[in-house]
């Protein structure tokens, strides 16, 4: 059984994306960042893991936010050898602005840090660039993210998949990319 984790900042559309891919609703919090537990579902012979969002969580003290981030990191580190694929979901409209803001403060942006963390653990990773419907220049956004994530431009289409989880745009493309990554790891292919 292949294990696929969905990670990303709070309120980027992880649960909505899982629903678009699987047709299964994932329990979500009433407000962004309220989902604090790891949720597992089985789908077509795969284990899908919806991780809590990291980063800003409305109404939660900073120490609780840090504890949740630490739990996510420890879970991934402890299970890295069992994780066949990570889907890092980013908000394609907000990510460039957030990344630039963090860099101006001299900090490593959390999306960038998380991508590097996954690749350092040798976990194959796709970046689902969500909210496609709100991005003015998709190509420019993908090149910006590739530059910040350290992905060579000739690999952009191997790593980044612009999608709209809300409207279902490019979900079939993401499914194909997931299947390609799982096949390359020797995992059984899901049924379309």
Phi and psi restraints in degrees (value plus and minus 20) as a CYANA .aco file:
   2 UNK   PHI     -94.5   -54.5
   2 UNK   PSI     122.5   162.5
   3 UNK   PHI    -131.5   -91.5
   3 UNK   PSI     104.5   144.5
   4 UNK   PHI    -142.0  -102.0
   4 UNK   PSI     104.3   144.3
   5 UNK   PHI    -124.5   -84.5
   5 UNK   PSI     125.3   165.3
   6 UNK   PHI    -134.0   -94.0
   6 UNK   PSI      98.1   138.1
   7 UNK   PHI    -148.1  -108.1
   7 UNK   PSI     140.5   180.5
   8 UNK   PHI     140.1   180.1
   8 UNK   PSI     151.8   191.8
   9 UNK   PHI     -81.0   -41.0
   9 UNK   PSI     146.5   186.5
  10 UNK   PHI     -83.4   -43.4
  10 UNK   PSI     122.0   162.0
  11 UNK   PHI      46.0    86.0
  11 UNK   PSI      13.5    53.5
  12 UNK   PHI    -120.4   -80.4
  12 UNK   PSI     -26.7    13.3
  13 UNK   PHI      82.9   122.9
  13 UNK   PSI       3.3    43.3
  14 UNK   PHI     -79.7   -39.7
  14 UNK   PSI     -70.3   -30.3
  15 UNK   PHI     -86.4   -46.4
  15 UNK   PSI     -58.9   -18.9
  16 UNK   PHI     -84.1   -44.1
  16 UNK   PSI     -60.5   -20.5
  17 UNK   PHI     -84.2   -44.2
  17 UNK   PSI     -63.5   -23.5
  18 UNK   PHI     -79.3   -39.3
  18 UNK   PSI     -61.2   -21.2
  19 UNK   PHI     -82.1   -42.1
  19 UNK   PSI     -64.5   -24.5
  20 UNK   PHI     -81.6   -41.6
  20 UNK   PSI     -58.9   -18.9
  21 UNK   PHI     -95.4   -55.4
  21 UNK   PSI     -59.6   -19.6
  22 UNK   PHI    -129.5   -89.5
  22 UNK   PSI     -41.1    -1.1
  23 UNK   PHI      58.9    98.9
  23 UNK   PSI     -16.8    23.2
  24 UNK   PHI    -123.6   -83.6
  24 UNK   PSI     109.8   149.8
  25 UNK   PHI     -97.0   -57.0
  25 UNK   PSI     117.6   157.6
  26 UNK   PHI    -128.4   -88.4
  26 UNK   PSI     112.9   152.9
  27 UNK   PHI     -78.5   -38.5
  27 UNK   PSI     113.0   153.0
  28 UNK   PHI    -147.1  -107.1
  28 UNK   PSI     139.8   179.8
  29 UNK   PHI     -95.0   -55.0
  29 UNK   PSI     144.0   184.0
  30 UNK   PHI     -94.2   -54.2
  30 UNK   PSI     -47.4    -7.4
  31 UNK   PHI    -146.1  -106.1
  31 UNK   PSI     140.0   180.0
  32 UNK   PHI     -76.9   -36.9
  32 UNK   PSI     116.7   156.7
  33 UNK   PHI      62.7   102.7
  33 UNK   PSI     -16.8    23.2
  34 UNK   PHI    -103.6   -63.6
  34 UNK   PSI     -49.6    -9.6
  35 UNK   PHI     -86.0   -46.0
  35 UNK   PSI      95.8   135.8
  36 UNK   PHI    -136.6   -96.6
  36 UNK   PSI     -24.7    15.3
  37 UNK   PHI    -133.4   -93.4
  37 UNK   PSI     132.1   172.1
  38 UNK   PHI     -94.6   -54.6
  38 UNK   PSI     109.2   149.2
  39 UNK   PHI    -134.7   -94.7
  39 UNK   PSI     108.2   148.2
  40 UNK   PHI    -134.0   -94.0
  40 UNK   PSI     116.4   156.4
  41 UNK   PHI    -152.8  -112.8
  41 UNK   PSI     134.9   174.9
  42 UNK   PHI    -123.8   -83.8
  42 UNK   PSI     118.7   158.7
  43 UNK   PHI    -169.1  -129.1
  43 UNK   PSI      96.1   136.1
  44 UNK   PHI      28.1    68.1
  44 UNK   PSI      26.1    66.1
  45 UNK   PHI      59.9    99.9
  45 UNK   PSI     -12.8    27.2
  46 UNK   PHI    -134.8   -94.8
  46 UNK   PSI     129.7   169.7
  47 UNK   PHI    -118.9   -78.9
  47 UNK   PSI      98.1   138.1
  48 UNK   PHI    -122.8   -82.8
  48 UNK   PSI     107.2   147.2
  49 UNK   PHI    -138.7   -98.7
  49 UNK   PSI      98.3   138.3
  50 UNK   PHI    -116.1   -76.1
  50 UNK   PSI      89.8   129.8
  51 UNK   PHI    -105.2   -65.2
  51 UNK   PSI     130.0   170.0
  52 UNK   PHI     -79.7   -39.7
  52 UNK   PSI     132.9   172.9
  53 UNK   PHI     -90.0   -50.0
  53 UNK   PSI     130.5   170.5
  54 UNK   PHI    -135.7   -95.7
  54 UNK   PSI     144.6   184.6
  55 UNK   PHI      77.1   117.1
  55 UNK   PSI    -173.0  -133.0
  56 UNK   PHI     -81.4   -41.4
  56 UNK   PSI     111.7   151.7
  57 UNK   PHI    -150.6  -110.6
  57 UNK   PSI      90.8   130.8
  58 UNK   PHI     -73.1   -33.1
  58 UNK   PSI     110.0   150.0
  59 UNK   PHI      59.4    99.4
  59 UNK   PSI     -18.1    21.9
  60 UNK   PHI    -126.7   -86.7
  60 UNK   PSI     117.8   157.8
  61 UNK   PHI     -82.1   -42.1
  61 UNK   PSI     133.0   173.0
  62 UNK   PHI     -75.8   -35.8
  62 UNK   PSI     -58.6   -18.6
  63 UNK   PHI     -86.3   -46.3
  63 UNK   PSI     -52.9   -12.9
  64 UNK   PHI     -90.2   -50.2
  64 UNK   PSI     -61.2   -21.2
  65 UNK   PHI     -80.3   -40.3
  65 UNK   PSI     -63.2   -23.2
  66 UNK   PHI     -85.8   -45.8
  66 UNK   PSI     -59.1   -19.1
  67 UNK   PHI     -83.5   -43.5
  67 UNK   PSI     -62.0   -22.0
  68 UNK   PHI     -83.6   -43.6
  68 UNK   PSI     -63.8   -23.8
  69 UNK   PHI     -80.5   -40.5
  69 UNK   PSI     -63.6   -23.6
  70 UNK   PHI     -81.7   -41.7
  70 UNK   PSI     -60.6   -20.6
  71 UNK   PHI     -83.3   -43.3
  71 UNK   PSI     -59.7   -19.7
  72 UNK   PHI     -82.8   -42.8
  72 UNK   PSI     -68.6   -28.6
  73 UNK   PHI     -80.0   -40.0
  73 UNK   PSI     -66.8   -26.8
  74 UNK   PHI     -84.1   -44.1
  74 UNK   PSI     -60.4   -20.4
  75 UNK   PHI     -79.7   -39.7
  75 UNK   PSI     -66.2   -26.2
  76 UNK   PHI     -87.1   -47.1
  76 UNK   PSI     -64.3   -24.3
  77 UNK   PHI     -80.5   -40.5
  77 UNK   PSI     -64.9   -24.9
  78 UNK   PHI     -88.7   -48.7
  78 UNK   PSI     -43.2    -3.2
  79 UNK   PHI    -137.0   -97.0
  79 UNK   PSI      -9.4    30.6
  80 UNK   PHI     -72.5   -32.5
  80 UNK   PSI     -58.6   -18.6
  81 UNK   PHI     -93.0   -53.0
  81 UNK   PSI     -33.5     6.5
  82 UNK   PHI    -122.4   -82.4
  82 UNK   PSI     -29.0    11.0
  83 UNK   PHI    -109.6   -69.6
  83 UNK   PSI      99.0   139.0
  84 UNK   PHI    -107.4   -67.4
  84 UNK   PSI     -44.8    -4.8
  85 UNK   PHI    -180.8  -140.8
  85 UNK   PSI     120.1   160.1
  86 UNK   PHI    -134.5   -94.5
  86 UNK   PSI     116.4   156.4
  87 UNK   PHI    -130.6   -90.6
  87 UNK   PSI      88.2   128.2
  88 UNK   PHI    -110.2   -70.2
  88 UNK   PSI      95.2   135.2
  89 UNK   PHI    -116.8   -76.8
  89 UNK   PSI     104.7   144.7
  90 UNK   PHI    -142.1  -102.1
  90 UNK   PSI     130.8   170.8
  91 UNK   PHI    -103.0   -63.0
  91 UNK   PSI      84.3   124.3
  92 UNK   PHI     -81.4   -41.4
  92 UNK   PSI     -46.3    -6.3
  93 UNK   PHI     -98.9   -58.9
  93 UNK   PSI     -64.9   -24.9
  94 UNK   PHI    -108.1   -68.1
  94 UNK   PSI     -48.4    -8.4
  95 UNK   PHI     -75.3   -35.3
  95 UNK   PSI     -67.4   -27.4
  96 UNK   PHI     -77.7   -37.7
  96 UNK   PSI     -62.7   -22.7
  97 UNK   PHI     -85.9   -45.9
  97 UNK   PSI     -63.6   -23.6
  98 UNK   PHI     -83.8   -43.8
  98 UNK   PSI     -63.8   -23.8
  99 UNK   PHI     -80.7   -40.7
  99 UNK   PSI     -66.2   -26.2
 100 UNK   PHI     -83.5   -43.5
 100 UNK   PSI     -59.5   -19.5
 101 UNK   PHI     -81.8   -41.8
 101 UNK   PSI     -65.0   -25.0
 102 UNK   PHI     -84.6   -44.6
 102 UNK   PSI     -62.1   -22.1
 103 UNK   PHI     -83.9   -43.9
 103 UNK   PSI     -56.7   -16.7
 104 UNK   PHI     -83.8   -43.8
 104 UNK   PSI     -48.0    -8.0
 105 UNK   PHI    -104.6   -64.6
 105 UNK   PSI     -20.2    19.8
 106 UNK   PHI      58.7    98.7
 106 UNK   PSI       0.7    40.7
 107 UNK   PHI    -130.7   -90.7
 107 UNK   PSI     134.0   174.0
 108 UNK   PHI     -99.9   -59.9
 108 UNK   PSI     102.9   142.9
 109 UNK   PHI     -79.8   -39.8
 109 UNK   PSI     120.4   160.4
 110 UNK   PHI     -82.4   -42.4
 110 UNK   PSI     -56.5   -16.5
 111 UNK   PHI     -83.5   -43.5
 111 UNK   PSI     -62.9   -22.9
 112 UNK   PHI     -84.9   -44.9
 112 UNK   PSI     -66.7   -26.7
 113 UNK   PHI     -79.9   -39.9
 113 UNK   PSI     -59.8   -19.8
 114 UNK   PHI     -90.4   -50.4
 114 UNK   PSI     -58.4   -18.4
 115 UNK   PHI     -81.8   -41.8
 115 UNK   PSI     -65.8   -25.8
 116 UNK   PHI     -82.2   -42.2
 116 UNK   PSI     -60.0   -20.0
 117 UNK   PHI     -79.9   -39.9
 117 UNK   PSI     -66.4   -26.4
 118 UNK   PHI     -83.9   -43.9
 118 UNK   PSI     -62.9   -22.9
 119 UNK   PHI     -90.8   -50.8
 119 UNK   PSI     -54.0   -14.0
 120 UNK   PHI     -83.4   -43.4
 120 UNK   PSI     -49.7    -9.7
 121 UNK   PHI    -105.4   -65.4
 121 UNK   PSI     -14.5    25.5
 122 UNK   PHI      39.4    79.4
 122 UNK   PSI      15.8    55.8
 123 UNK   PHI    -115.6   -75.6
 123 UNK   PSI      96.7   136.7
 124 UNK   PHI     -74.8   -34.8
 124 UNK   PSI     113.9   153.9
 125 UNK   PHI    -152.9  -112.9
 125 UNK   PSI     113.5   153.5
 126 UNK   PHI    -129.1   -89.1
 126 UNK   PSI     123.9   163.9
 127 UNK   PHI    -128.7   -88.7
 127 UNK   PSI      91.7   131.7
 128 UNK   PHI    -107.3   -67.3
 128 UNK   PSI      89.0   129.0
 129 UNK   PHI    -108.7   -68.7
 129 UNK   PSI      75.6   115.6
 130 UNK   PHI    -104.1   -64.1
 130 UNK   PSI     147.8   187.8
 131 UNK   PHI      50.6    90.6
 131 UNK   PSI      17.6    57.6
 132 UNK   PHI     -69.5   -29.5
 132 UNK   PSI     -57.6   -17.6
 133 UNK   PHI     -84.4   -44.4
 133 UNK   PSI     -35.7     4.3
 134 UNK   PHI    -127.3   -87.3
 134 UNK   PSI     -22.6    17.4
 135 UNK   PHI    -109.5   -69.5
 135 UNK   PSI     105.3   145.3
 136 UNK   PHI     -91.3   -51.3
 136 UNK   PSI     -66.8   -26.8
 137 UNK   PHI    -147.9  -107.9
 137 UNK   PSI      74.9   114.9
 138 UNK   PHI     -81.0   -41.0
 138 UNK   PSI     -67.4   -27.4
 139 UNK   PHI     -80.8   -40.8
 139 UNK   PSI     -64.3   -24.3
 140 UNK   PHI     -81.3   -41.3
 140 UNK   PSI     -60.9   -20.9
 141 UNK   PHI     -84.2   -44.2
 141 UNK   PSI     -63.5   -23.5
 142 UNK   PHI     -83.9   -43.9
 142 UNK   PSI     -62.0   -22.0
 143 UNK   PHI     -85.2   -45.2
 143 UNK   PSI     -59.8   -19.8
 144 UNK   PHI     -80.2   -40.2
 144 UNK   PSI     -69.4   -29.4
 145 UNK   PHI     -84.0   -44.0
 145 UNK   PSI     -62.1   -22.1
 146 UNK   PHI     -79.3   -39.3
 146 UNK   PSI     -63.9   -23.9
 147 UNK   PHI     -80.8   -40.8
 147 UNK   PSI     -67.6   -27.6
 148 UNK   PHI     -88.8   -48.8
 148 UNK   PSI     -54.7   -14.7
 149 UNK   PHI    -103.5   -63.5
 149 UNK   PSI     -27.8    12.2
 150 UNK   PHI      57.1    97.1
 150 UNK   PSI       8.6    48.6
 151 UNK   PHI    -117.1   -77.1
 151 UNK   PSI     103.5   143.5
 152 UNK   PHI     -78.3   -38.3
 152 UNK   PSI     125.2   165.2
 153 UNK   PHI     -79.9   -39.9
 153 UNK   PSI     -50.3   -10.3
 154 UNK   PHI     -95.0   -55.0
 154 UNK   PSI     -24.1    15.9
 155 UNK   PHI    -130.9   -90.9
 155 UNK   PSI     -17.2    22.8
 156 UNK   PHI     -72.0   -32.0
 156 UNK   PSI     -68.4   -28.4
 157 UNK   PHI     -92.2   -52.2
 157 UNK   PSI     -34.9     5.1
 158 UNK   PHI    -101.2   -61.2
 158 UNK   PSI     -44.8    -4.8
 159 UNK   PHI    -130.7   -90.7
 159 UNK   PSI     -65.2   -25.2
 160 UNK   PHI    -118.4   -78.4
 160 UNK   PSI     112.7   152.7
 161 UNK   PHI    -149.4  -109.4
 161 UNK   PSI      88.2   128.2
 162 UNK   PHI     -93.2   -53.2
 162 UNK   PSI     109.2   149.2
 163 UNK   PHI    -160.1  -120.1
 163 UNK   PSI     146.6   186.6
 164 UNK   PHI    -147.7  -107.7
 164 UNK   PSI      83.7   123.7
 165 UNK   PHI     -84.0   -44.0
 165 UNK   PSI     -55.9   -15.9
 166 UNK   PHI     -84.4   -44.4
 166 UNK   PSI     -62.7   -22.7
 167 UNK   PHI    -125.1   -85.1
 167 UNK   PSI     -24.0    16.0
 168 UNK   PHI      62.4   102.4
 168 UNK   PSI      -9.7    30.3
 169 UNK   PHI     -87.1   -47.1
 169 UNK   PSI     111.2   151.2
 170 UNK   PHI      44.7    84.7
 170 UNK   PSI      -1.9    38.1
 171 UNK   PHI     -86.1   -46.1
 171 UNK   PSI     -57.8   -17.8
 172 UNK   PHI     -83.8   -43.8
 172 UNK   PSI     -58.0   -18.0
 173 UNK   PHI     -82.5   -42.5
 173 UNK   PSI     -63.7   -23.7
 174 UNK   PHI     -83.6   -43.6
 174 UNK   PSI     -60.4   -20.4
 175 UNK   PHI     -79.4   -39.4
 175 UNK   PSI     -63.2   -23.2
 176 UNK   PHI     -82.1   -42.1
 176 UNK   PSI     -63.1   -23.1
 177 UNK   PHI     -84.2   -44.2
 177 UNK   PSI     -59.6   -19.6
 178 UNK   PHI     -81.8   -41.8
 178 UNK   PSI     -67.7   -27.7
 179 UNK   PHI     -79.8   -39.8
 179 UNK   PSI     -62.2   -22.2
 180 UNK   PHI     -80.7   -40.7
 180 UNK   PSI     -66.1   -26.1
 181 UNK   PHI     -83.8   -43.8
 181 UNK   PSI     -62.1   -22.1
 182 UNK   PHI     -88.1   -48.1
 182 UNK   PSI     -60.0   -20.0
 183 UNK   PHI     -81.7   -41.7
 183 UNK   PSI     -62.1   -22.1
 184 UNK   PHI     -86.3   -46.3
 184 UNK   PSI     -42.3    -2.3
 185 UNK   PHI    -110.7   -70.7
 185 UNK   PSI     -23.1    16.9
 186 UNK   PHI      63.9   103.9
 186 UNK   PSI      -2.2    37.8
 187 UNK   PHI    -106.3   -66.3
 187 UNK   PSI     135.0   175.0
 188 UNK   PHI     -86.8   -46.8
 188 UNK   PSI     119.5   159.5
 189 UNK   PHI     -96.1   -56.1
 189 UNK   PSI     121.5   161.5
 190 UNK   PHI     -97.9   -57.9
 190 UNK   PSI     139.5   179.5
 191 UNK   PHI    -105.6   -65.6
 191 UNK   PSI     116.3   156.3
